[in-house]
Amino acid sequence: MTQMEIHTPKRNERAGYKVDVSRGQRIGRVSSEWFNRPADERYLSLTDLRNSVKSRSERSKTRIVESELIRVEASRDDPERLRLMLPDAPAPVAPTHWSFGQLASLVGAPATYLRQLPAPLAAINLQHGLLNHRAEQVKTLEIENGRLELRAVTGPDYGRIFDSELVDAVQKIAGDGTGDTRWKVPGVLDWSTGIYNPHVDISSDTTTLYASDRDIFVFLVDDLNPIEAGRLTNGEPDLYFRGFYCWNSEVGARTLGIASFYLRAVCQNRNLWGVEDFEEITIRHSKYAASRFALEAEPALIQFADSSPMPFVNGIKTARQRIVARDDEDRQGFLRKRGFSKSETTKIIDTVLMEEGRPPESIFDFVQGITRVARDKSHQDVRLEMEGKAKKLLDFAA
């Protein structure tokens, strides 16, 4: 796999940075993760996270078995539970809540209904499904966890990427994720002052390193090295930071993915504010997923982490300098030609006028107005469509 040098961050002695979060996109993906993770899924360093997920992968094994050779039985010790007898397994295997749902889905049985049945009756239904399973084979992921458990059951061509592999890739650029390199758990925006403070202690409340029995999620920023891309209307620098988040599930609960972007701040609830230049790679766990991870995802992450921000900075400056409208007729025509309705066009122009104190003139002005209006859209598809149009404008400027 690709190797790179881990750089020591430049230390900033200031208390923080003044930022303008009214610009750019707001992205709530990290906030959703932060809100839904219990205490035992939160980690304070990448080392602790890796040790946890590496330990379980080392205790797990995967194999392909014939569906018709699996025997489903109701447990004698606990009549409410099922157990599986797999070919050549040293002991009965207990399905987890997740793997039971996967098994039911594979054989075309409704998991919710089966969970409501007495164990012996549910076993009969599952057994019938396995004996008549068209794919004939399944891939299992079993773990020794005090007892033999079935963590996942998928089709035979499922391309598993272990969670520890993704953490290993992140650690190549981020070390421990606590500030020993330029990449770290983010700081916090003070809404009362508009100051983003990168120097915040990592705790269970502030961490952005998560792992459950089904998945992992990591969010890190380079917030000790601000990037200036032009000036605000009041003459102050418009500051950005680089950031990325990535996710995976080795049991089939979600794809593997990496998102990179520039942002202006992260708040206490872990919403991302003032996001620009958002890019995302997703990899389904298909047959060649491991190869795609090695050839595409990991190199893309390393390239972003070690690349110069100048293309981004120059793109922003070009968009600021490119004047495309000098009067109301130009503004209306510019937006209407790009698929915005009459009401959307009016809102975009009014938003820029209210926030900047003047009507939009440059491509950058229009992009900021579009993303601000998109942020208020309640329907996700509409919001994403508008943000996509804004990105196309930036690409047009470049």
C-alpha positions as CSV (number, residue, x, y, z in Angstrom):
1,M,0.0,0.0,0.0
2,T,1.0,3.6,-0.5
3,Q,3.3,5.1,2.2
4,M,3.8,8.7,3.1
5,E,5.7,10.8,5.7
6,I,3.7,11.9,8.7
7,H,4.3,15.6,9.3
8,T,4.4,17.4,12.6
9,P,1.8,20.1,12.7
10,K,2.5,23.8,12.9
11,R,1.5,25.0,16.3
12,N,-0.8,28.0,16.6
13,E,-0.6,30.1,19.7
14,R,-3.8,32.0,19.1
15,A,-7.0,31.1,20.9
16,G,-8.7,30.5,17.6
17,Y,-9.7,31.9,14.3
18,K,-12.5,34.3,13.3
19,V,-14.6,32.5,10.6
20,D,-17.7,33.3,8.6
21,V,-20.0,30.2,8.7
22,S,-22.8,31.9,6.7
23,R,-21.0,30.9,3.6
24,G,-20.8,27.4,2.0
25,Q,-22.7,24.3,2.9
26,R,-23.7,22.9,6.2
27,I,-23.2,19.1,6.4
28,G,-24.9,17.2,9.2
29,R,-23.4,13.7,8.6
30,V,-20.9,13.9,11.4
31,S,-23.4,15.4,13.7
32,S,-25.8,12.5,13.1
33,E,-23.0,10.0,14.0
34,W,-22.1,12.1,17.1
35,F,-25.7,12.2,18.3
36,N,-26.4,8.5,17.9
37,R,-23.3,7.0,19.3
38,P,-23.4,5.7,22.9
39,A,-20.4,6.0,25.2
40,D,-19.0,2.5,24.5
41,E,-18.8,3.4,20.8
42,R,-16.7,6.5,21.3
43,Y,-12.9,6.4,21.2
44,L,-10.3,9.1,22.3
45,S,-7.5,8.1,19.9
46,L,-7.0,6.2,16.6
47,T,-4.8,3.8,18.5
48,D,-7.5,2.8,20.9
49,L,-10.0,2.5,18.0
50,R,-7.6,0.3,16.0
51,N,-6.8,-2.0,18.9
52,S,-10.5,-2.6,19.4
53,V,-11.4,-3.4,15.8
54,K,-8.2,-5.2,15.2
55,S,-8.8,-7.5,18.2
56,R,-12.2,-8.6,16.9
57,S,-11.0,-9.2,13.3
58,E,-8.2,-11.3,14.7
59,R,-10.8,-13.4,16.6
60,S,-13.0,-13.7,13.5
61,K,-12.9,-16.1,10.6
62,T,-14.7,-16.2,7.4
63,R,-15.7,-19.1,5.2
64,I,-18.1,-20.2,2.5
65,V,-20.5,-23.0,3.3
66,E,-23.3,-24.8,1.4
67,S,-26.7,-23.4,2.5
68,E,-28.4,-26.8,2.6
69,L,-25.8,-28.1,5.1
70,I,-26.6,-25.5,7.7
71,R,-28.9,-26.8,10.4
72,V,-31.1,-24.4,12.4
73,E,-32.1,-25.5,15.9
74,A,-33.9,-23.9,18.9
75,S,-31.5,-23.8,21.8
76,R,-32.3,-26.3,24.6
77,D,-30.8,-24.0,27.2
78,D,-32.7,-21.0,26.1
79,P,-35.9,-21.8,24.2
80,E,-36.2,-18.1,23.0
81,R,-32.9,-18.3,21.0
82,L,-31.8,-20.1,17.8
83,R,-28.4,-21.6,17.1
84,L,-26.9,-22.7,13.9
85,M,-24.9,-25.9,13.2
86,L,-22.4,-25.1,10.5
87,P,-20.4,-27.7,8.6
88,D,-17.1,-28.5,10.4
89,A,-17.8,-25.9,13.2
90,P,-16.5,-27.0,16.6
91,A,-19.7,-25.8,18.4
92,P,-23.1,-24.4,17.7
93,V,-23.0,-20.8,16.4
94,A,-25.3,-18.1,17.9
95,P,-26.5,-15.5,15.4
96,T,-26.4,-11.9,16.5
97,H,-29.4,-9.6,16.0
98,W,-27.7,-8.3,12.9
99,S,-26.7,-11.6,11.3
100,F,-30.1,-13.1,12.0
101,G,-31.6,-10.3,9.9
102,Q,-29.1,-10.9,7.1
103,L,-29.8,-14.6,7.1
104,A,-33.6,-14.0,7.0
105,S,-33.1,-11.6,4.1
106,L,-30.9,-14.0,2.1
107,V,-33.5,-16.7,2.2
108,G,-36.4,-14.3,1.6
109,A,-38.0,-14.4,5.0
110,P,-39.3,-11.4,6.9
111,A,-36.9,-11.0,9.9
112,T,-39.4,-8.9,11.9
113,Y,-42.0,-11.6,11.6
114,L,-39.6,-14.4,12.5
115,R,-38.5,-12.6,15.6
116,Q,-42.1,-12.7,16.8
117,L,-42.4,-16.5,16.4
118,P,-41.4,-19.0,19.1
119,A,-37.8,-20.2,18.4
120,P,-38.8,-23.7,17.2
121,L,-41.2,-22.3,14.6
122,A,-38.8,-19.7,13.4
123,A,-36.1,-22.4,13.1
124,I,-38.5,-24.4,10.8
125,N,-39.0,-21.4,8.5
126,L,-35.3,-20.6,8.3
127,Q,-34.4,-24.2,7.6
128,H,-36.9,-24.3,4.8
129,G,-35.4,-21.1,3.3
130,L,-31.9,-22.5,3.5
131,L,-32.8,-25.8,1.8
132,N,-34.3,-23.8,-1.0
133,H,-31.8,-21.0,-1.2
134,R,-31.1,-20.3,-4.9
135,A,-27.5,-19.1,-4.4
136,E,-26.7,-22.4,-2.7
137,Q,-23.8,-20.9,-0.8
138,V,-23.3,-18.2,1.9
139,K,-20.3,-16.5,3.4
140,T,-20.1,-16.4,7.1
141,L,-18.1,-14.3,9.6
142,E,-17.8,-16.0,12.9
143,I,-16.1,-14.8,16.1
144,E,-15.1,-16.4,19.4
145,N,-16.6,-14.0,21.9
146,G,-17.0,-16.2,25.0
147,R,-19.2,-18.3,22.7
148,L,-19.1,-18.8,19.0
149,E,-21.1,-16.0,17.4
150,L,-22.2,-15.4,13.8
151,R,-21.4,-11.7,13.2
152,A,-22.4,-11.7,9.5
153,V,-23.8,-13.8,6.8
154,T,-23.7,-12.6,3.2
155,G,-23.6,-13.9,-0.4
156,P,-20.5,-15.8,-1.4
157,D,-19.1,-12.9,-3.5
158,Y,-19.2,-10.3,-0.7
159,G,-15.9,-8.4,-0.7
160,R,-15.1,-7.9,3.0
161,I,-12.8,-5.0,3.9
162,F,-12.1,-5.2,7.6
163,D,-12.6,-2.1,9.7
164,S,-9.0,-2.3,10.9
165,E,-7.7,-1.9,7.3
166,L,-9.4,1.5,7.0
167,V,-8.1,2.6,10.4
168,D,-4.6,1.5,9.3
169,A,-4.9,3.7,6.2
170,V,-6.0,6.7,8.2
171,Q,-3.1,6.2,10.7
172,K,-0.6,6.5,7.9
173,I,-1.5,10.2,7.7
174,A,-3.0,10.9,11.1
175,G,-1.0,9.0,13.6
176,D,-3.0,8.9,16.8
177,G,-5.5,11.5,15.6
178,T,-4.9,13.6,18.7
179,G,-2.5,16.2,17.4
180,D,0.7,14.3,16.9
181,T,0.4,15.0,13.2
182,R,-1.5,17.9,11.5
183,W,-4.7,15.7,11.4
184,K,-6.7,15.6,14.6
185,V,-10.1,15.5,16.2
186,P,-11.7,18.9,15.5
187,G,-12.1,21.8,17.8
188,V,-15.3,23.8,18.5
189,L,-16.9,26.9,17.2
190,D,-18.0,29.6,19.7
191,W,-21.3,30.9,18.3
192,S,-21.2,34.0,20.6
193,T,-18.0,35.3,19.1
194,G,-17.7,33.5,15.7
195,I,-14.3,32.2,16.8
196,Y,-13.3,28.6,15.9
197,N,-11.0,27.2,18.6
198,P,-8.9,24.2,17.4
199,H,-7.4,23.6,20.9
200,V,-10.1,21.5,22.6
201,D,-9.5,18.5,24.9
202,I,-10.6,15.2,23.4
203,S,-13.3,13.7,25.5
204,S,-16.3,11.4,25.0
205,D,-18.3,14.5,24.2
206,T,-16.0,16.0,21.6
207,T,-14.4,12.9,19.9
208,T,-15.2,12.0,16.3
209,L,-13.8,8.5,16.4
210,Y,-16.5,5.9,16.5
211,A,-16.9,2.1,16.2
212,S,-19.7,-0.3,17.0
213,D,-20.1,-4.0,16.4
214,R,-21.4,-3.2,12.9
215,D,-19.3,-0.2,11.7
216,I,-16.7,2.5,12.2
217,F,-16.7,6.2,11.4
218,V,-13.8,8.6,11.6
219,F,-13.7,12.4,11.1
220,L,-10.5,14.5,11.3
221,V,-9.4,18.0,10.4
222,D,-6.2,19.9,9.8
223,D,-7.4,22.9,11.8
224,L,-4.0,24.1,13.1
225,N,-3.1,25.3,9.6
226,P,-5.8,27.6,8.3
227,I,-6.0,28.4,4.6
228,E,-6.8,31.9,3.4
229,A,-8.8,32.0,0.2
230,G,-9.6,35.7,-0.4
231,R,-11.1,38.3,1.9
232,L,-14.5,38.9,3.4
233,T,-16.5,42.0,2.7
234,N,-15.2,43.5,5.9
235,G,-11.6,43.0,4.8
236,E,-10.9,40.0,7.1
237,P,-9.4,36.8,5.7
238,D,-11.8,34.1,4.6
239,L,-10.3,31.1,6.4
240,Y,-10.8,27.4,5.7
241,F,-9.5,24.1,7.0
242,R,-9.1,20.8,5.4
243,G,-11.2,17.9,6.6
244,F,-12.2,14.3,5.8
245,Y,-14.4,11.6,7.2
246,C,-14.5,7.9,6.3
247,W,-16.7,4.9,7.2
248,N,-16.9,1.2,6.8
249,S,-18.8,-1.9,7.9
250,E,-17.1,-5.3,7.8
251,V,-20.4,-7.0,8.4
252,G,-22.3,-5.5,5.5
253,A,-24.2,-2.7,7.3
254,R,-22.9,0.0,4.9
255,T,-20.5,0.7,2.1
256,L,-16.9,1.9,2.6
257,G,-16.5,5.5,1.8
258,I,-14.2,8.6,2.1
259,A,-15.3,12.2,1.9
260,S,-12.9,15.1,1.6
261,F,-13.7,18.8,1.8
262,Y,-12.7,22.3,3.0
263,L,-14.7,23.8,5.9
264,R,-14.7,26.9,8.0
265,A,-15.8,25.4,11.4
266,V,-17.2,22.5,13.4
267,C,-19.7,23.3,16.2
268,Q,-20.2,21.5,19.5
269,N,-22.9,19.2,17.9
270,R,-20.3,18.3,15.2
271,N,-22.1,20.0,12.3
272,L,-19.7,21.0,9.6
273,W,-20.1,24.7,8.6
274,G,-19.0,26.6,5.5
275,V,-18.1,23.5,3.6
276,E,-16.7,23.9,0.0
277,D,-15.3,21.5,-2.6
278,F,-16.9,18.4,-1.1
279,E,-15.8,15.1,-2.8
280,E,-16.8,11.6,-2.0
281,I,-15.7,8.1,-2.9
282,T,-17.9,5.0,-2.1
283,I,-17.0,1.4,-2.6
284,R,-19.6,-1.4,-2.4
285,H,-18.4,-4.6,-0.8
286,S,-18.6,-6.5,-4.1
287,K,-16.2,-9.2,-5.2
288,Y,-13.3,-6.8,-6.0
289,A,-13.8,-4.3,-3.1
290,A,-10.5,-5.0,-1.5
291,S,-8.6,-4.3,-4.7
292,R,-10.6,-1.0,-5.2
293,F,-9.8,0.0,-1.7
294,A,-6.1,-0.5,-2.2
295,L,-6.0,1.1,-5.7
296,E,-8.5,3.9,-5.3
297,A,-9.7,4.9,-1.8
298,E,-6.4,4.7,0.2
299,P,-4.3,6.6,-2.4
300,A,-7.1,9.2,-2.7
301,L,-7.0,9.8,1.0
302,I,-3.3,10.1,1.2
303,Q,-3.2,12.4,-1.9
304,F,-5.7,14.8,-0.3
305,A,-3.9,14.7,3.0
306,D,-0.5,15.6,1.5
307,S,-1.5,17.8,-1.4
308,S,-1.2,21.5,-1.8
309,P,-4.4,23.6,-1.2
310,M,-3.4,26.0,-4.0
311,P,-5.8,24.5,-6.6
312,F,-8.6,25.0,-4.2
313,V,-7.4,28.5,-3.2
314,N,-6.9,29.5,-6.9
315,G,-10.4,28.2,-7.8
316,I,-12.0,30.3,-5.1
317,K,-10.1,33.4,-6.1
318,T,-11.0,32.8,-9.8
319,A,-14.7,32.4,-8.8
320,R,-14.5,35.7,-6.8
321,Q,-12.9,37.6,-9.7
322,R,-15.1,36.3,-12.5
323,I,-17.9,38.8,-12.9
324,V,-20.9,37.3,-14.7
325,A,-23.7,39.9,-13.8
326,R,-23.7,43.7,-13.6
327,D,-27.4,44.4,-13.4
328,D,-30.7,42.8,-12.3
329,E,-31.4,41.5,-15.8
330,D,-28.0,39.7,-15.9
331,R,-28.6,38.2,-12.5
332,Q,-32.0,36.8,-13.4
333,G,-30.8,35.5,-16.7
334,F,-27.7,33.9,-15.3
335,L,-29.7,31.8,-12.8
336,R,-32.7,31.0,-14.9
337,K,-30.4,29.6,-17.7
338,R,-29.0,27.2,-15.1
339,G,-32.3,25.7,-14.1
340,F,-33.4,27.8,-11.2
341,S,-37.1,28.7,-10.9
342,K,-38.2,32.3,-10.7
343,S,-38.8,32.1,-6.9
344,E,-35.5,30.4,-6.3
345,T,-33.7,33.1,-8.4
346,T,-35.3,35.9,-6.3
347,K,-34.4,34.1,-3.0
348,I,-30.7,33.6,-4.1
349,I,-30.3,37.3,-5.2
350,D,-32.0,38.6,-2.0
351,T,-29.9,36.3,0.2
352,V,-26.6,37.6,-1.2
353,L,-27.9,41.2,-1.0
354,M,-28.8,40.7,2.7
355,E,-25.6,39.0,3.7
356,E,-23.1,40.9,1.6
357,G,-24.8,44.2,1.5
358,R,-24.8,44.2,-2.4
359,P,-26.3,42.1,-5.1
360,P,-24.4,39.1,-6.6
361,E,-21.9,39.8,-9.3
362,S,-19.2,37.1,-9.4
363,I,-19.6,33.4,-9.7
364,F,-18.5,33.1,-6.1
365,D,-21.3,35.4,-5.0
366,F,-23.9,33.2,-6.7
367,V,-22.4,30.0,-5.3
368,Q,-22.7,31.4,-1.8
369,G,-26.3,32.5,-2.3
370,I,-27.3,29.1,-3.8
371,T,-25.7,27.1,-1.0
372,R,-27.3,29.4,1.6
373,V,-30.8,28.9,0.1
374,A,-30.2,25.2,-0.3
375,R,-29.4,24.9,3.4
376,D,-32.9,26.0,4.2
377,K,-34.6,23.3,2.0
378,S,-36.3,20.7,4.1
379,H,-36.3,18.0,1.3
380,Q,-32.9,16.4,1.0
381,D,-33.2,15.7,-2.7
382,V,-34.0,19.4,-3.5
383,R,-31.1,20.5,-1.3
384,L,-28.6,18.2,-2.9
385,E,-29.7,19.2,-6.4
386,M,-29.2,22.9,-5.6
387,E,-25.8,22.2,-4.0
388,G,-24.8,20.2,-7.1
389,K,-25.7,23.2,-9.3
390,A,-23.5,25.4,-7.1
391,K,-20.6,23.0,-7.5
392,K,-21.0,23.0,-11.3
393,L,-20.7,26.8,-11.2
394,L,-17.3,26.5,-9.4
395,D,-16.2,24.0,-11.9
396,F,-17.4,26.4,-14.7
397,A,-15.3,29.2,-13.1
398,A,-12.2,27.0,-13.1
